[in-house]
Amino acid sequence: LKVLSGLLFPTAGSVAAYLDGAPIVSVWAGVADRATGRPVDGDTLFSVFSTTKGITAACIHMLAQWGWLEYDAPVADYWPEFGVHGKDRVTVRHVLLHQAGLPDAPRGLTTRDWNDWDRVVEAVAAAPLAWEPGTRTEYHAQTFGWILGEVVRRVDGRPIEAFIQQEIAAPLGIRDLYLGIPDAAESRVATLVDATAPNATPIYNRPAVRRAVLPGSGGIMSASALARVYAALVAPVDGVRLLTPKTLAAATALEAAGYEPAWDIGVRRSLGYLLGGPLPPRRADAGPAYHIVYGILTAMGERETTFGHGGADGSVGFADRETGLAVGVAKNLMASALDRSARPAAYRIVETIRKELGIP
C-alpha cells in the first residue's frame, strides 16, 4: 500500500493478487475524482483499456474448450457476412495473434457509433484487408475486440457482455466486471486523468463511451475482478476454473515473436495474450507506444510462463501458470506513455508482491 500510494497520489489506483486461486492482496489508494475529492475504495471501478483483451480472449478459449469453435476455422464460418474482400481467409487464430490484416477501425466509423454494436460489426464485415492474413503482425487495437466479440455472439447466441456476465463473472461471484456499465455503476467509476493534458477530458470519461461495448479497449472493472479472472484461468477459485490445463496450454503457447513496428519493440505472443520473457534494454528516447508496452512487459516480468495483457493507462492483468500468481493493477492516471524510468510504476508494484512471495 505504501508503494502504491507513493506512485499514485493524487490520483487513484488499486491492486489485487491471487496465489493458487486464493486472494492474497487487495489494496487501493488515492483520489478517484479530483473534482469532488471522492476517495478510491474497494468498490471503485476503473477503465482498463486494452487490458480488456485478455478477458475477451478468455471467452474465445472457453468456446474452443466446449468444442464450439476451432482456432484455425475461418471467421466467416461463424459470421458469413465477414467473408468478403478476401476476409474469407481470416481465421480466428489470425485475429487472436493480430495477424488478420484489419488493424484499423473501418473508415467512417467514429466514437459516436460505438454504442451501436450492429452498426460497428457491419462496418467491420464490409472492410477490406490491409494485407494478406497471417503474413504480418500489427496491433488490432479495436478490431480485435469487435471481431472476436461478434464471433462470440454468432457461436453462442449471446452478446459478449452477457457471456462475460453469465459465464465468467457470475460463477466467480464477481459483481464489478463490465463491458458497458449500467447507469447505477456510473458513480463508482474513477475519473481518468491524462498526464499530458491534465485539464482535458479523455473520451473514456464520457458517459456514452462508458456504456459502449468495446471488447478490445472498453472494459470497466476493479483490480480485484481482473485478478480473480486471471486466477481462475490457472487454478480453481472457490471451486471454479475457467480453462482446463489442456486449453490453457494451447491458449498460452508461444505463437509469434519479434519486433513490431507500430510498437517499436519486440514482443512474444500467444493466442490473445502477451507473454513474459527476456526484456530489451530500456530506450528512453523511444516513442509513446514503446513506453506503454515496455511498462506492461516489465510488470509481467521475464518468466516465460506468464501471460496477460495491459492497457494504455498502465493497467495490467496477468497470471503465471507455473507459480499460480495472478495480478490485477488498475489506475486512473494515464501516464505510462511518459514513463521513461527503468522501473515503471506497474513493475514496482508487482515486484513488491513478488519479493514478498519469493517469486523471481
Secondary structure, DSSP 4 states (H G I P E B T S, - for coil): -HHHHHHHTTSEEEEEEEETTEEEEEEEEEEEETTTTEEP-TT-BEE-GGGHHHHHHHHHHHHHHTTS--TTSBHHHH-GGG--TTGGG-BHHHHHTT-SS--SPPTT--GGGTT-HHHHHHHHHHPPPSS-TTS-----TTHHHHHHHHHHHHHHSS-HHHHIIIIIIHHHT---EEES--GGGGGGBPPPEETTSTTS--GGGSHHHHTS--TTT-EEE-HHHHHHHHHHHHS-BTTB-SS-HHHHHHHHS--EEEEETTTTEEEEE-SS-EE--PPPPP-TTS-HHHHHHHHHHHHH-S-TTEEEEE-TTS-EEEEETTT-EEEEEEESEE-TTT--SSS-HHHHHHHHHHHHHT--
